[in-house]
């Protein structure tokens, strides 16, 4: 019988640990995998993840980046560290790219500003000057929110690219507005950076919670594992994440692997 493991990977912060462990505990009560683990990384992801990855004993291991979208860490360092996992490794999409995330963003927003033609919802992501994934994910969810809700206006804004978060309050057309951070858990950016740039103390813009430990995100994790099982038995071409796992390896020049 094939033994399967699931590993949720996130940054090493107090809230990330709480959120990932909450998801992991729920998933242990459901028939997702034989074992469910959490793994965290700091400034040196390959070094930080190695010991935990080496401890996973399974024939097949599903690894899910608990991020809103791919970052340099999840396209480079985490895939490189996967070489320390024994058996068949199936690298999955970041959890924030799930269609289920749209519903969580709407629920978080509605808790602050109910939808209506006179209300604006702003999806706030970190952004990137060199990778497209944050923008693609934010725009994907914004488009779905426009289609599925009666918010009169739905915009996107970013911390490190345009349209910038600090301009968000000046770009909205409605008197009621709420900004929703497209983040898997609370970070310094969600707690300090975004509120400061939105100038929340001035009023006029409400601020919602990130995705966090919402049960829909737990279900999205389970759905991603089930999707990967189907892909493994299909003749479909390798996914982007699978190609990352195959292409990245630690090397001696990194101080982590062999030439």
Secondary structure as a PSIPRED ss2 file (coil, helix, strand):
# PSIPRED VFORMAT (PSIPRED V4.0)

   1 X C   1.000  0.000  0.000
   2 X C   1.000  0.000  0.000
   3 X C   1.000  0.000  0.000
   4 X E   0.000  0.000  1.000
   5 X E   0.000  0.000  1.000
   6 X E   0.000  0.000  1.000
   7 X E   0.000  0.000  1.000
   8 X E   0.000  0.000  1.000
   9 X E   0.000  0.000  1.000
  10 X E   0.000  0.000  1.000
  11 X E   0.000  0.000  1.000
  12 X C   1.000  0.000  0.000
  13 X C   1.000  0.000  0.000
  14 X H   0.000  1.000  0.000
  15 X H   0.000  1.000  0.000
  16 X H   0.000  1.000  0.000
  17 X H   0.000  1.000  0.000
  18 X H   0.000  1.000  0.000
  19 X H   0.000  1.000  0.000
  20 X H   0.000  1.000  0.000
  21 X H   0.000  1.000  0.000
  22 X H   0.000  1.000  0.000
  23 X H   0.000  1.000  0.000
  24 X H   0.000  1.000  0.000
  25 X H   0.000  1.000  0.000
  26 X H   0.000  1.000  0.000
  27 X H   0.000  1.000  0.000
  28 X H   0.000  1.000  0.000
  29 X C   1.000  0.000  0.000
  30 X C   1.000  0.000  0.000
  31 X C   1.000  0.000  0.000
  32 X C   1.000  0.000  0.000
  33 X C   1.000  0.000  0.000
  34 X C   1.000  0.000  0.000
  35 X E   0.000  0.000  1.000
  36 X E   0.000  0.000  1.000
  37 X E   0.000  0.000  1.000
  38 X E   0.000  0.000  1.000
  39 X E   0.000  0.000  1.000
  40 X E   0.000  0.000  1.000
  41 X E   0.000  0.000  1.000
  42 X C   1.000  0.000  0.000
  43 X C   1.000  0.000  0.000
  44 X C   1.000  0.000  0.000
  45 X H   0.000  1.000  0.000
  46 X H   0.000  1.000  0.000
  47 X H   0.000  1.000  0.000
  48 X H   0.000  1.000  0.000
  49 X H   0.000  1.000  0.000
  50 X H   0.000  1.000  0.000
  51 X H   0.000  1.000  0.000
  52 X H   0.000  1.000  0.000
  53 X H   0.000  1.000  0.000
  54 X H   0.000  1.000  0.000
  55 X H   0.000  1.000  0.000
  56 X C   1.000  0.000  0.000
  57 X C   1.000  0.000  0.000
  58 X C   1.000  0.000  0.000
  59 X C   1.000  0.000  0.000
  60 X E   0.000  0.000  1.000
  61 X E   0.000  0.000  1.000
  62 X E   0.000  0.000  1.000
  63 X E   0.000  0.000  1.000
  64 X E   0.000  0.000  1.000
  65 X E   0.000  0.000  1.000
  66 X C   1.000  0.000  0.000
  67 X C   1.000  0.000  0.000
  68 X C   1.000  0.000  0.000
  69 X C   1.000  0.000  0.000
  70 X C   1.000  0.000  0.000
  71 X C   1.000  0.000  0.000
  72 X H   0.000  1.000  0.000
  73 X H   0.000  1.000  0.000
  74 X H   0.000  1.000  0.000
  75 X H   0.000  1.000  0.000
  76 X H   0.000  1.000  0.000
  77 X H   0.000  1.000  0.000
  78 X H   0.000  1.000  0.000
  79 X H   0.000  1.000  0.000
  80 X H   0.000  1.000  0.000
  81 X H   0.000  1.000  0.000
  82 X H   0.000  1.000  0.000
  83 X H   0.000  1.000  0.000
  84 X H   0.000  1.000  0.000
  85 X C   1.000  0.000  0.000
  86 X C   1.000  0.000  0.000
  87 X C   1.000  0.000  0.000
  88 X E   0.000  0.000  1.000
  89 X E   0.000  0.000  1.000
  90 X E   0.000  0.000  1.000
  91 X E   0.000  0.000  1.000
  92 X C   1.000  0.000  0.000
  93 X C   1.000  0.000  0.000
  94 X C   1.000  0.000  0.000
  95 X H   0.000  1.000  0.000
  96 X H   0.000  1.000  0.000
  97 X H   0.000  1.000  0.000
  98 X C   1.000  0.000  0.000
  99 X C   1.000  0.000  0.000
 100 X H   0.000  1.000  0.000
 101 X H   0.000  1.000  0.000
 102 X H   0.000  1.000  0.000
 103 X H   0.000  1.000  0.000
 104 X H   0.000  1.000  0.000
 105 X H   0.000  1.000  0.000
 106 X H   0.000  1.000  0.000
 107 X H   0.000  1.000  0.000
 108 X H   0.000  1.000  0.000
 109 X H   0.000  1.000  0.000
 110 X H   0.000  1.000  0.000
 111 X C   1.000  0.000  0.000
 112 X C   1.000  0.000  0.000
 113 X C   1.000  0.000  0.000
 114 X C   1.000  0.000  0.000
 115 X C   1.000  0.000  0.000
 116 X C   1.000  0.000  0.000
 117 X C   1.000  0.000  0.000
 118 X C   1.000  0.000  0.000
 119 X E   0.000  0.000  1.000
 120 X E   0.000  0.000  1.000
 121 X E   0.000  0.000  1.000
 122 X E   0.000  0.000  1.000
 123 X E   0.000  0.000  1.000
 124 X E   0.000  0.000  1.000
 125 X E   0.000  0.000  1.000
 126 X C   1.000  0.000  0.000
 127 X C   1.000  0.000  0.000
 128 X C   1.000  0.000  0.000
 129 X C   1.000  0.000  0.000
 130 X C   1.000  0.000  0.000
 131 X C   1.000  0.000  0.000
 132 X C   1.000  0.000  0.000
 133 X H   0.000  1.000  0.000
 134 X H   0.000  1.000  0.000
 135 X H   0.000  1.000  0.000
 136 X H   0.000  1.000  0.000
 137 X H   0.000  1.000  0.000
 138 X H   0.000  1.000  0.000
 139 X H   0.000  1.000  0.000
 140 X H   0.000  1.000  0.000
 141 X H   0.000  1.000  0.000
 142 X H   0.000  1.000  0.000
 143 X H   0.000  1.000  0.000
 144 X H   0.000  1.000  0.000
 145 X H   0.000  1.000  0.000
 146 X H   0.000  1.000  0.000
 147 X H   0.000  1.000  0.000
 148 X H   0.000  1.000  0.000
 149 X C   1.000  0.000  0.000
 150 X C   1.000  0.000  0.000
 151 X C   1.000  0.000  0.000
 152 X C   1.000  0.000  0.000
 153 X E   0.000  0.000  1.000
 154 X E   0.000  0.000  1.000
 155 X E   0.000  0.000  1.000
 156 X E   0.000  0.000  1.000
 157 X E   0.000  0.000  1.000
 158 X E   0.000  0.000  1.000
 159 X C   1.000  0.000  0.000
 160 X C   1.000  0.000  0.000
 161 X C   1.000  0.000  0.000
 162 X C   1.000  0.000  0.000
 163 X C   1.000  0.000  0.000
 164 X E   0.000  0.000  1.000
 165 X H   0.000  1.000  0.000
 166 X H   0.000  1.000  0.000
 167 X H   0.000  1.000  0.000
 168 X H   0.000  1.000  0.000
 169 X H   0.000  1.000  0.000
 170 X H   0.000  1.000  0.000
 171 X H   0.000  1.000  0.000
 172 X C   1.000  0.000  0.000
 173 X C   1.000  0.000  0.000
 174 X C   1.000  0.000  0.000
 175 X C   1.000  0.000  0.000
 176 X E   0.000  0.000  1.000
 177 X E   0.000  0.000  1.000
 178 X E   0.000  0.000  1.000
 179 X E   0.000  0.000  1.000
 180 X E   0.000  0.000  1.000
 181 X E   0.000  0.000  1.000
 182 X C   1.000  0.000  0.000
 183 X C   1.000  0.000  0.000
 184 X C   1.000  0.000  0.000
 185 X C   1.000  0.000  0.000
 186 X C   1.000  0.000  0.000
 187 X C   1.000  0.000  0.000
 188 X H   0.000  1.000  0.000
 189 X H   0.000  1.000  0.000
 190 X H   0.000  1.000  0.000
 191 X H   0.000  1.000  0.000
 192 X H   0.000  1.000  0.000
 193 X H   0.000  1.000  0.000
 194 X H   0.000  1.000  0.000
 195 X H   0.000  1.000  0.000
 196 X H   0.000  1.000  0.000
 197 X H   0.000  1.000  0.000
 198 X H   0.000  1.000  0.000
 199 X C   1.000  0.000  0.000
 200 X H   0.000  1.000  0.000
 201 X H   0.000  1.000  0.000
 202 X H   0.000  1.000  0.000
 203 X C   1.000  0.000  0.000
 204 X C   1.000  0.000  0.000
 205 X C   1.000  0.000  0.000
 206 X E   0.000  0.000  1.000
 207 X E   0.000  0.000  1.000
 208 X C   1.000  0.000  0.000
 209 X C   1.000  0.000  0.000
 210 X C   1.000  0.000  0.000
 211 X C   1.000  0.000  0.000
 212 X C   1.000  0.000  0.000
 213 X C   1.000  0.000  0.000
 214 X C   1.000  0.000  0.000
 215 X H   0.000  1.000  0.000
 216 X H   0.000  1.000  0.000
 217 X H   0.000  1.000  0.000
 218 X H   0.000  1.000  0.000
 219 X H   0.000  1.000  0.000
 220 X H   0.000  1.000  0.000
 221 X H   0.000  1.000  0.000
 222 X H   0.000  1.000  0.000
 223 X H   0.000  1.000  0.000
 224 X H   0.000  1.000  0.000
 225 X H   0.000  1.000  0.000
 226 X H   0.000  1.000  0.000
 227 X H   0.000  1.000  0.000
 228 X H   0.000  1.000  0.000
 229 X H   0.000  1.000  0.000
 230 X H   0.000  1.000  0.000
 231 X H   0.000  1.000  0.000
 232 X H   0.000  1.000  0.000
 233 X C   1.000  0.000  0.000
 234 X C   1.000  0.000  0.000
 235 X C   1.000  0.000  0.000
 236 X C   1.000  0.000  0.000
 237 X C   1.000  0.000  0.000
 238 X C   1.000  0.000  0.000
 239 X C   1.000  0.000  0.000
 240 X H   0.000  1.000  0.000
 241 X H   0.000  1.000  0.000
 242 X H   0.000  1.000  0.000
 243 X H   0.000  1.000  0.000
 244 X H   0.000  1.000  0.000
 245 X H   0.000  1.000  0.000
 246 X H   0.000  1.000  0.000
 247 X H   0.000  1.000  0.000
 248 X C   1.000  0.000  0.000
 249 X C   1.000  0.000  0.000
 250 X C   1.000  0.000  0.000
 251 X C   1.000  0.000  0.000
 252 X H   0.000  1.000  0.000
 253 X H   0.000  1.000  0.000
 254 X H   0.000  1.000  0.000
 255 X C   1.000  0.000  0.000
 256 X C   1.000  0.000  0.000
 257 X C   1.000  0.000  0.000
 258 X C   1.000  0.000  0.000
 259 X C   1.000  0.000  0.000
